[in-house]
């Protein structure tokens, strides 16, 4: 599981396996069955088992167990957490099951694995530190700049070498601090959270934020076949698509940002409005810095809220209410969708959510690598070329299944336009 690409070509039968792997990493098989997993993917359980054997050489259950064991081994080797807590945090029902499974997969008991580790790292004063590996290269500066420009006050703090935010898992509040290692390809994640039962879910969400499952070499190779995109790929070979800690939180941010843009208010207005929503309806919590003060409100909390108390009125209030109610009632989900079209259809059913916003949410909250907010991309490149939406849509067909990465390359190119005006003009002429 730690070496299988997280964003392969999501088409054909491999797409079903890829989506199943994501659901397994989110813990679907910890409490459910293979039949439940197959149902969420729209296939029969027998077909799903056959596809797993064809593409991975193992059953869904075997993959889920291996995923849990791999996570547990990381905790054994890199932290001083008690073995009992590691078993619970890795999704095992009992210590006996944990010991038996680890011995079967690794050939050693958990205790012997820890004894063989000469250096124990991770349990530090004020939290647990976990290392999450990735396939290099990774463009940390682009990731952190993107997240910093969109940080929600009270929820997130972003510095050049660090991303911090408040988190909620299982009703418990805490926070994370993420930093890149300067010599090795991994991120160091400091976690402060009561109990250890949800550590595996915390790790998966952090991987989602920083797109650690991506295989940049494969993505770059596919996109570089396009002569127009190739210079941008060469400039940023480690570009990732920033994800989100929570899909509903990202959707609220996207809707608020779109509404404010439509009203031609400054981009800073979006952050101020989100800050008011957080202060008014979010649960207060302690953080490592004075800037982390609240947890983001849940769908149920916003659905029941009087948004006018935070200065949200009119159409914007109605859209946010509809979004919160759909998420609360399970009509809108941010994981386990069958395909990109289904994701866009579900988001588009919320009145007031445009196609572009739906693609943006699918790209970041759902990890859809082929999502393409076409109007945003056209706006980014329009100062340098008069390309039409129809022409851009036609061109983007050649970028499948990595259109989200192409979109980010083009939008970042806008930021460098003034520094590289001649280059941009040359690319525009190539259209």
Buried (B, 14 or more C-beta within 10 A) or exposed (E): BEEBBBBBBBEEEBBBBBBBBBBBBBBBBBEEEBEBBBBBBEBEBEBBBBBBEEBBEBBBBBBBBBBBBBBBBBBBBBBEBEBEBBBBBBBBEEBEEBBEBBBEBBEBBBEBBBEEEEEEBBEEEEBBBBBBBBBEBBBBEBBBBBBBEBBBBBBBBBEEEBBBBBBBBEEBBBBBBBBBEEEEBBBBBBBBBEEBBBBBBBBBBBBBBBBBBBBBEBBBEBBBEBEBBBBBBEBBBBBBBBBBBBBBBBBBBBBBBBBBBEEEEEEEBBBBBBBBBBBBBBBEBEBBEEEBBBBBBBBEBBBBBEBEEBEBEEEBBBBBBBBBBBBBEEEBBBBBBBBBEEBBEBBBEBEBBBBBBBBBBBBBBBBBBBBBBBBBBBBBBEEBBEBEEEEBEEBBEBBBBBBBBBBBBBBBBBEBBEEBEEBBEEBBEEE
